[in-house]
Structure formats: structure tokens, C-alpha cells
Amino acid sequence: MAKFEIRHAGMFSGLGAGARGFNQARPDIGTAQAVYRCLGGIDVDPAAIADFNRIAGVPGTVMDLFDREQYRAFWGCEPPAGWREATTTDIHRAFGGERPHVMFLSAPCKGFSGLMAESKSRTDKYQALNRLTLRGIWLMLEAYRDDPVEMVLFENVPRIASRGRHLLDQIGALLSAYGYVVAETTHDCGELGGLAQSRKRFLLVARHAEKVPPFLYEPTKRPLQAVGSVLGRMPLAGDVERAGPMHRVPSLQWKTWVRLAFVEAGSDWRSLNRLAVEDGVLRDYLVVPEYRRGYLGVHGWDDTTGTVAGESLPSNGAFSVADPRAAAGAAQYQQYGVLGMGDTAGAVIGVKSPGQGTFSVADPRHHGPAKHANEYRIIPWGRHAGTVTSAGGKAAAVQDPRPAGQIFGKYACTAWSEAAGTVISGSTTGQGAFAVADPRPANQRQQGDAYLTNGHYGVVSWDDNSGAVSAAARHDNGRWSVADPRLPAERDNLVCVIRSLDGTWHRPFTTLELAALQSLVDPEEKLELDGLSDQAWRERIGNAVPPAAARAIAEEIGRTLLLAWTGTTFALSSTPIWVRDVAVALTMQGEVQP
């Protein structure tokens, strides 16, 4: 089996998600196999490079690729002292002096994005940012003009094909001048990586025609997953103890939470237009706080109750029942009820045992000596027995003080007032000092008991003062909850749960969930990114190329390189050809036509 190494590098590398996907690729063709090795990445954001070092597994380089004119246009000022334009030497140094076989570029896309108004995208600031795409390609081509990179992959938002058309034309002409065959396509990275998100992206793929004559095929498309197939494997949003700080629920304005609750699942803000609003107030609905799930809830007689909690009261759950029977206190429904001699009996019914109603009476009359006085009689050890009769079996019992067996018998139970047997190493499996008859009530707590005096699950009134705040303060180990009378104003930021009309919690994705949807992290894992800002984390995650999609692309690129390196110039595939203009390269080894 022939083994090959494919070296790859990234410009505008971001946090290294694309590099991770390339590292995971294992292309093969026939008896040839290859592994990818990352040479490094270049990005202007120090936090992104700090992430790159961990995610890609190799050092990245913080480098500004603006030229001076672009810097002034974007920042509106002159560069600081010591700033200089990047050169081809800096590119070589960033990649350890090695030449990559594959260069992956994911240039800034804000100026091309449909999320930005077109008028703003035309300002000098964002035009300078847009031109950075062309400068990055040019720096890469110049750095390796004597020994060109075999494959170039340029990734961006789909709207670059319209807003950045003039730049793409220049990039295509530049690549062609350096001997590359170019294809512009738009792909769904979700389908390439089998993700739970649809992520349409622009992909420009270029191969050096002389070095790589075989066809480059598109990656196989896979069906998209449901978002629940990823989120369902993660802890519930907000469980930062299990999933880390990136899994906290974003704090939103109260009015935003209300709007989210009324947006239909699978729709957007336009579904709010179907709600009836009168004088600025919803006509048909009212959002009210829920004290606790099932507050003052009443079960039907035929329903099943929920779990019985330690303090099951009507005010903290559904702990009441609609009882169809007669009112409480009716004599016929009192278990083991005993009537006074002067009371009136209830109705005599077919069910009449003492345990099924008031079917006993406190009879003050005395009938003389008890008949069969010896029945169930126990004779003390020091007394004499009564007359032995033919029915003596009913009085044949004695209080015998002698031990019933050896003290070390199986499962011996020691009386509270006695000494225990010897404590041996086997005192856990029914031998030796195994058990004690404890006369204390198991369900009684007394003054001084820690659970009683520490106020477990205690709720402090709004007007009361709190106790000393301890290091281990939690809602379940003291009075660490408060009866807050306030309701949020519409612009107050908070985290809350509103049960929507479909019975679900409409909430924003957590930062960790977004990373999992991007395949940047497995749903069962934690993720740590540089810094403490959710906004910065989300921006870097959103800019990332999904590793699963990058791996699919890398494996197709790798197979094409293996074909070239093993001398094979053609292979069949069930997927479309990505870069078609290879036919000229197969027939002419000289000048290459675009």
C-alpha cells in the first residue's frame, strides 16, 4: 500500500475548523492512501489564532494581509508604528518554509453578505475589505510562483458571485495566468458534511493544470439531519455544569422572548402578523408567570398523578384530586371508624368490615368474665401456666428470655439496649454485627438537625434580609431563593421559559449548540474557545467552515492528487466533475486555456 502525505495550509484561517476537517480526511485510490498534515494558518484575529492552535493542532500566525491603502480605508486612520505590509517571505515563514499542496482561503465575507445593506457594502470601508480577497490570492500565487500549489480552494458567501463579480473575474484571470483551471460553484455544506444545518456557500476550486491533469469530482451529497438529532444528544440548554459556559442560554429582552413564543415553529417573524392585536395588546392570549409546573393543579379521579415530592402541597404542583365520593367526614367512609355508644350509625351497606368504614362501636357495657380468657395469652417466664385444656394450643405461648440462637447467626439484629457482636470484616453480608433494632422514628427531625435548621429549599421574603452567603450556597441547601414580586419590563434582559402554543420552549440556540451544528464539536463534548465573550465566540463559529464539509472536500481533492501522483489521468465517479476544463490539459502539455 503506497502512502502519501498531503500538506495543507490556510489563509484567513479563522479558528481552524476547516483545517481540522482536512486533518481528518483519509483519501485513497486503488492501493494508494494519503493523510493530510497542516502547515499552519494565517489570520488577523489573535483570539482566532489562539483557537487555531488548539483545533488544528499546529501553531498559527497573526498577520494583517491589508496593504496600506486598504488599511486606511477600512480603519479610517494610518497604521500604528511598526506596522508593515505582509510579503511573500512572511507567507513562507508562517508555513514553516514548506510548500503546501492545498491552499484553503476563507476571506472575510461581511461586505458580500446579504445581511448587510447593499448601500453600506459599497462604502470605502467594506470595499477595502472585499479587495482583501484578491490580495490574499495574489500573495499566495506570488509566494509559490516557482513551485505552484497544486490545488486552491476559495470559500465565501454565495452573494459574492453578484456583489463581488468584478473581484471574482480578476481572481479567475489571475489564477489562469498562473496556470490554473478554475470552477465556480455554489454548494450546501450541510449536504457535503451530512449536517443538521443548510449552509449554502460559494466555492471556487482551482487546480494547477500541469501538475494535476485528472478530473476533480464533486463530493457526494448526503441528506440533511434534523436539528433535534444533534441537540437531543446534548444536555438541556443552560446546564453549564455539565456542558460548560458556552451552553448558557442567551439573555434576551422580555419582549423578544414573548415574540419568540408566538412565532410558529418552522416559521419566522411573519407568523406574528396572524395574531390579533388591539391597542397594542394581544386580544386572544395572555402571558402569565407560572409559579410552578401544575400550580394548584387538580387531577381527575381517573388520572394518574405525577411524582410525589417531599413537600407535595397544592401551591407547588398538581397535588389535588377531584373526588366524586361523599364529603369528607361521612361516617361510612371513615376507615376503622368507631362510633360512640350514643351516636347514630351510618347506613348499613354490603361492605362492612372495620377497615372499610365506621363499623365499630365503643361499647361501655361489661359482660362479666371473659369467655376463653386464655386465648392468645402469653405467660411470663417466672409465672406458672394455667390449666392445660383440650384447646391448650391457644394458650401455649411463653415469654422466653433465652437467646434464640448464636449471636453471630445470619442477619442477626441486635436490640437497642444490648451490646453488639464483634465487628468483623464480614459485617456487611449478614454475618457478625449486622443490624440494630433502632427505636427512633425514621421520619422525625428534632431541633439541631442540620437539615431542619439550615433551611433547605428555603425561600426568603422580598422584604427580609438574607443569611450569611456561604461558599456552597445553592437553592437546595439553605435559604437561597427569593420571592421576587417583580415582572420584567419589555426591554429588560433575562433568561426565561415561556410555554409556546405548540407546548414547546422557543429559545435561541446556545453557543455550544451552534458549534455542534457546525460539526465543530461532538454533541457529547465540551468546547473551549479563547476569551469570555459569547458574541466573539459566535462570530468565529459562524465564520468557520464546518469540519465535516471540509473533510468531504479534502477527500475528493486528495483522490485527485493521488491520481496525479500515481500517474493515473482518468477515473470514473458517480458525482459530477467539479473542474471540467481538464480536457485541454490532457491533450496539450504546453499553454493552458482557461
PyMOL commands that set and color helices and strands:
alter all, ss='L'
color gray80, all
select helices_A, chain A and resi 17-24+46-55+68-75+88-94+110-112+118-121+124-143+160-163+165-177+189-193+227-231+240-243+245-247+254-262+269-274+314-316+331-333+354-356+392-395+450-453+511-517+534-543+547-565+583-587
alter helices_A, ss='H'
color red, helices_A
select strands_A, chain A and resi 2-11+28-29+32-43+61-62+102-105+151-156+180-188+200-208+216-217+252-253+277-278+281-282+298-299+320-321+338-339+360-361+413-414+435-436+459-460+481-482+493-494+577-579
alter strands_A, ss='S'
color yellow, strands_A
deselect
rebuild
show_as cartoon
